[in-house]
Amino acid sequence: MKLNELTIKEASYKLQNGEITSVELTKACLDQIEKLDQKVEAFLEVYSEEAIESAKESDKRREMGVSNGPLDGIPYALKDVFATPNHVTSAASKILENYQAPYEATTVQRLRKAGAIILGRTNTDEFTMGSSTETSHFQTTKNPWDLSRVPGGSSGGSAAAVAARMALFSIGTDTGGSIRQPAALCGIVGIKPTYGRVSRFGEFPMASSLDQTGPFAQTVEDTSLVLQTIAGHDDYDSTSIATPVPDYTKSINKNITDLRVGIPKEFFGEGVSSKTEELVHAAIEQLREKGAHIVEVSLPNIKYALAVYYVLAPAEVSSNLARYDGIHYGYSATTDKSQDPKNLYEDYSQSRKFGFGDEVKRRVMLGTYVLSAGYYDAYYKKAQKVRSLLKQDFDNAFKEVDCLVTPTSPTPAFKIGEKSENPLEMYKSDILTISINLVGIPGMSIPCGFENNLPVGMQILGNQLGEEILFKVGSLYQAVTEWHLAKPDIIQD
């Protein structure tokens, strides 16, 4: 097996036993990036020299008998929304195409202290607004399983990097499914932790009450190692949870006998492809065979989740993106020779007109509308009330069961350009993941089969701070199946 195709666990073992070096491992990933990324376009920037230097430092530590943990010397890719000193962080937007943050995101800092090797920044939908990575100002990332199809979004670059074995793991963000949906479409594992479990400090926000950072990797066990490193309270993030982080690795491959697995009937049926349903039901039966009790549950208000999300999320987008005004930092019409603003108002409007893409402008306008006088009560306030009802539905379900299992995406990866002219159809791509962000619970997507040679994902949901259940169920499923071992043909070329 090539070094870049190792799992974190396998690579960490080989590093510790002196079978390989971090430099060799990192070079293998960089070689894979050079070989494939012109086709996949997962990376916006690769930090080749810096990565090799960091790998050399990791090797020196091991020579001295010191290791910073299981991620020491492991190469990873970072979504382009995390503040990283000495490098551009653009959120894939023209308005920030040359921006360098003067501080470091907590997630980046924790991975650096753990000895992980950052390979570069990966493509994303602009300011994470999208489900296909097509709204990026710079490029459209391709799905490694079929280069004519999307990798999902918004963390499509991070998912594609792992699926193409260009990195052993990657970091993404999930506001309405932006880790789980691309994980499903790219045939890898992705987890959105409980809201507040991972610090958002230094993560460029889309919707602050919904955003959450999480990892992609080849296996459930690998994601547990990464989450173990990046989770935990942060004084710089007032929404981070102070509850101690358990040892997630202790949940790997544990018995699920008598575990109550809920199947929400609302997540199946209209809009979900029949093959996807068939594969998820087959996975559920395998859990039953391992001793789990399968229970049908109902989430009656889930039908309102999409509407609620597209009232609340744009409202928070409108607030968060107000800072990009062409005055404080980022792209400014005043300094653009092709523009000639006559006054402050024109500077504001032209900076945003030419600095933001269509999807960002669409959501800013929608959010500004629902927050405006006369409409706040009719839309925003009502949506918050329905959000509370959704939370009650999930709370009631978790009184009956330990976890929920659903499809992750209603269909496999769709063609590039297929939905880009129809925003409503694009929004429906996240219909099975959005509610999880609205209620703040953890969710994981793992591969469970193929439809027309394209990966299909199964979503496992836990109660708040219930990540251990996800690791237990997901790792046991992977122990008795081989879907996660499949690799795109592009790797074999």
SVG drawing of the C-alpha trace seen along z (x, -y; Angstrom):
<svg xmlns="http://www.w3.org/2000/svg" viewBox="-46 -61 63 72">
<polyline fill="none" stroke="black" stroke-width="0.4" points="0.0,0.0 1.2,-3.5 2.0,-5.7 -0.6,-8.3 -3.3,-5.6 -2.7,-4.6 -5.2,-5.4 -4.2,-7.6 -4.0,-4.6 -1.8,-2.7 0.5,-5.6 0.8,-6.5 1.8,-2.9 4.4,-2.8 5.8,-6.2 6.1,-5.1 7.9,-1.9 10.3,-3.6 9.0,-1.8 8.4,-5.2 9.2,-8.8 6.9,-11.8 8.9,-13.3 8.3,-10.2 4.6,-10.2 4.3,-13.9 6.1,-13.6 3.8,-10.8 0.8,-13.1 2.4,-16.0 3.2,-13.7 -0.4,-12.6 -1.5,-16.3 0.9,-17.0 -0.4,-14.0 -4.1,-14.4 -5.1,-17.9 -5.0,-19.4 -8.0,-17.1 -9.7,-17.2 -8.9,-20.9 -9.4,-20.2 -6.6,-22.6 -6.5,-26.4 -2.9,-26.5 -0.4,-23.9 2.2,-24.6 4.9,-22.2 8.0,-23.6 6.4,-24.4 4.9,-20.8 8.3,-19.2 9.9,-21.4 7.2,-20.5 7.6,-16.8 11.3,-17.1 10.6,-18.6 8.2,-15.7 10.9,-13.1 13.4,-14.9 11.0,-14.6 10.6,-10.9 14.4,-10.4 14.6,-12.0 11.9,-9.6 9.2,-12.3 5.8,-12.3 3.0,-14.8 0.4,-12.0 -1.2,-9.9 -1.5,-12.9 2.2,-13.8 3.7,-13.7 0.3,-13.0 -0.5,-15.2 -3.9,-16.9 -5.8,-19.4 -7.6,-22.5 -10.7,-24.1 -10.1,-27.7 -12.1,-29.3 -9.6,-29.0 -7.3,-31.8 -3.8,-30.6 -0.9,-33.1 1.4,-33.8 -1.1,-32.3 -4.1,-33.7 -7.5,-32.7 -10.0,-33.7 -13.2,-31.7 -13.0,-31.1 -14.2,-34.7 -12.8,-37.5 -13.5,-39.9 -10.8,-38.1 -8.5,-36.8 -5.4,-38.4 -6.4,-38.5 -3.9,-37.2 -5.2,-36.9 -3.0,-38.2 -4.1,-35.4 -4.5,-31.6 -7.7,-29.6 -8.0,-27.4 -8.4,-24.2 -5.3,-25.0 -3.4,-25.7 -4.4,-22.5 -3.5,-20.4 -0.1,-22.2 0.6,-21.4 -0.4,-17.8 2.3,-17.7 -0.1,-17.3 1.4,-18.5 -0.7,-21.0 -0.5,-20.4 -2.5,-23.4 -6.0,-25.0 -8.8,-23.4 -11.6,-24.8 -15.0,-25.6 -18.3,-27.2 -17.8,-31.0 -18.2,-31.7 -19.4,-28.1 -22.7,-28.9 -23.5,-26.0 -23.9,-22.3 -21.6,-21.5 -18.4,-23.7 -19.5,-25.4 -19.9,-28.9 -16.2,-29.2 -14.7,-32.3 -11.6,-30.4 -12.5,-26.9 -14.9,-24.1 -13.7,-21.0 -14.5,-17.6 -15.7,-14.4 -12.8,-11.9 -15.3,-9.1 -16.5,-10.9 -14.8,-14.1 -18.0,-15.3 -19.8,-15.4 -19.7,-17.6 -18.0,-16.5 -20.7,-18.0 -20.3,-21.2 -19.5,-23.4 -16.5,-21.4 -16.1,-19.7 -12.4,-20.4 -11.6,-18.8 -13.7,-15.8 -12.2,-15.3 -8.7,-15.6 -9.3,-12.6 -11.2,-10.6 -8.3,-11.1 -5.9,-10.1 -4.1,-13.4 -4.3,-13.8 -4.8,-11.3 -7.5,-13.5 -9.0,-17.0 -10.9,-19.6 -14.2,-21.1 -17.1,-23.0 -20.8,-22.1 -23.6,-24.7 -26.4,-22.6 -24.7,-19.4 -21.4,-20.7 -19.3,-17.9 -21.8,-15.0 -23.1,-15.6 -19.7,-15.8 -18.5,-12.8 -21.4,-10.8 -20.9,-11.9 -17.1,-11.2 -17.4,-7.9 -15.5,-8.8 -16.3,-9.4 -17.3,-12.9 -18.5,-14.0 -20.3,-17.2 -19.8,-17.3 -22.3,-18.7 -22.6,-22.5 -19.9,-24.0 -17.9,-20.8 -15.1,-22.3 -14.1,-25.9 -15.1,-28.2 -12.5,-30.8 -10.7,-31.8 -13.3,-30.0 -14.8,-32.6 -18.5,-32.4 -21.5,-31.9 -24.3,-31.4 -22.9,-31.5 -25.7,-29.5 -25.3,-26.7 -21.6,-26.4 -19.4,-23.6 -16.0,-22.3 -15.3,-18.6 -13.0,-16.1 -13.0,-13.9 -11.1,-10.7 -11.1,-7.2 -12.4,-5.5 -14.6,-6.1 -11.6,-5.4 -9.5,-8.0 -12.2,-10.7 -12.2,-9.8 -8.5,-10.5 -8.9,-13.9 -11.9,-15.0 -10.1,-14.0 -7.4,-16.5 -9.5,-19.5 -12.4,-19.2 -12.6,-21.0 -13.4,-24.3 -11.8,-27.5 -11.9,-30.7 -11.8,-32.6 -15.2,-31.1 -18.1,-31.9 -20.2,-29.2 -17.7,-26.4 -18.8,-23.7 -16.8,-23.4 -17.7,-19.7 -14.5,-17.5 -13.8,-15.6 -14.1,-11.8 -11.7,-9.3 -13.5,-8.7 -11.2,-5.8 -12.7,-3.7 -15.9,-3.6 -14.3,-2.0 -15.6,1.5 -17.7,1.9 -20.7,4.2 -24.0,2.6 -26.2,5.4 -29.4,3.9 -28.6,0.5 -31.8,-1.2 -31.5,-2.5 -34.3,-4.8 -35.4,-5.1 -37.2,-8.4 -39.9,-7.6 -39.8,-11.2 -36.2,-10.7 -37.4,-8.1 -39.7,-8.3 -40.4,-11.2 -37.2,-12.8 -34.9,-10.0 -33.7,-7.7 -35.0,-4.1 -31.5,-2.7 -30.2,-5.0 -33.1,-3.8 -32.4,-0.2 -28.7,-0.5 -29.5,-2.4 -32.1,0.2 -29.6,3.0 -27.1,1.3 -29.8,1.0 -30.4,4.8 -26.7,5.4 -26.9,3.4 -29.9,5.5 -27.9,8.6 -25.3,7.3 -27.8,7.0 -29.3,3.5 -33.0,3.0 -34.5,1.2 -37.3,-1.2 -39.4,-3.4 -39.7,-7.0 -41.4,-10.1 -40.2,-13.7 -43.4,-15.4 -42.0,-19.0 -39.1,-17.9 -41.0,-18.9 -40.5,-22.6 -36.7,-22.3 -35.7,-23.4 -37.9,-26.5 -36.7,-27.3 -33.1,-27.0 -33.4,-29.3 -34.9,-32.0 -32.5,-31.8 -29.2,-31.0 -29.5,-34.0 -30.4,-36.3 -27.2,-35.3 -25.3,-35.6 -26.6,-39.1 -25.3,-40.0 -21.9,-38.3 -21.0,-39.6 -21.8,-43.2 -18.1,-43.6 -17.0,-43.2 -17.7,-46.7 -14.7,-47.6 -13.4,-49.9 -12.0,-47.8 -10.2,-45.1 -10.6,-42.9 -11.5,-43.9 -12.3,-47.6 -13.8,-49.3 -11.7,-52.4 -8.4,-50.6 -9.7,-48.7 -8.6,-50.6 -11.6,-49.2 -14.0,-50.9 -14.6,-54.5 -16.9,-55.0 -18.0,-58.6 -18.9,-58.5 -19.0,-56.3 -22.3,-54.7 -20.9,-53.7 -17.8,-52.4 -19.9,-50.1 -22.2,-48.9 -19.5,-48.4 -17.2,-46.6 -19.9,-44.1 -21.3,-43.9 -17.9,-42.9 -16.4,-41.3 -19.3,-38.8 -20.6,-36.0 -24.2,-35.6 -25.1,-33.0 -23.6,-35.2 -25.5,-38.2 -28.7,-36.1 -28.4,-35.0 -27.4,-38.5 -30.5,-40.0 -32.8,-37.3 -31.4,-37.6 -31.7,-41.4 -35.3,-41.1 -36.4,-38.7 -34.7,-40.9 -36.2,-44.2 -38.9,-46.1 -42.3,-44.6 -41.0,-41.2 -39.0,-40.2 -42.0,-38.8 -43.5,-37.2 -40.4,-35.3 -37.4,-35.3 -39.3,-35.1 -41.7,-32.5 -38.8,-30.4 -37.1,-30.5 -40.3,-29.2 -40.4,-26.3 -36.8,-25.6 -37.7,-25.0 -40.4,-22.6 -37.8,-20.7 -35.6,-20.5 -38.5,-19.0 -39.1,-16.4 -35.5,-15.2 -35.5,-15.4 -38.6,-13.1 -37.0,-10.7 -33.9,-10.4 -36.1,-9.4 -37.0,-6.3 -33.7,-5.5 -29.9,-5.9 -29.2,-7.1 -31.0,-7.7 -30.0,-6.3 -31.0,-7.9 -29.7,-8.5 -27.2,-11.4 -28.0,-12.7 -31.2,-12.0 -29.2,-11.0 -25.6,-10.3 -23.4,-13.1 -25.1,-15.1 -23.5,-16.5 -21.6,-19.7 -23.9,-22.5 -27.0,-20.4 -28.5,-22.4 -26.4,-25.6 -29.2,-27.5 -31.9,-26.4 -31.1,-27.5 -34.2,-25.7 -33.1,-22.4 -29.6,-23.0 -31.0,-23.8 -32.9,-20.5 -29.5,-18.7 -29.2,-19.2 -32.7,-18.4 -31.7,-15.4 -28.9,-17.2 -30.1,-20.7 -32.3,-19.8 -29.3,-18.4 -27.6,-21.9 -30.8,-23.6 -31.0,-21.4 -27.2,-21.3 -26.8,-17.5 -23.9,-15.5 -24.1,-13.6 -21.8,-11.3 -21.9,-10.1 -20.2,-6.8 -20.2,-4.9 -22.8,-2.2 -22.8,-1.2 -22.9,-2.4 -25.6,-3.6 -24.4,-3.6 -20.8,-3.4 -21.2,-6.5 -20.9,-6.4 -24.0,-6.5 -23.7,-7.6 -25.6,-6.5 -26.1,-9.2 -25.9,-8.3 -27.2,-10.9 -26.8,-11.1 -28.1,-13.3 -26.1,-16.3 -22.6,-15.3 -23.4,-11.8 -20.4,-11.5 -19.4,-8.3 -22.5,-6.5 -21.7,-7.6 -18.2,-6.2 -19.5,-2.9 -22.1,-2.3 -20.1,-3.6 -16.9,-1.6 -18.8,1.6 -20.6,1.2 -17.2,0.7 -15.8,3.7 -18.4,5.9 -18.5,4.1 -15.9,3.0 -17.5,0.0 -15.0,-2.3 -12.1,-0.4 -13.2,-1.2 -11.1,-3.7 -11.9,-5.9 -10.5,-4.6 -8.6,-7.9 -6.2,-6.7 -5.4,-3.6 -4.6,-5.5"/>
</svg>
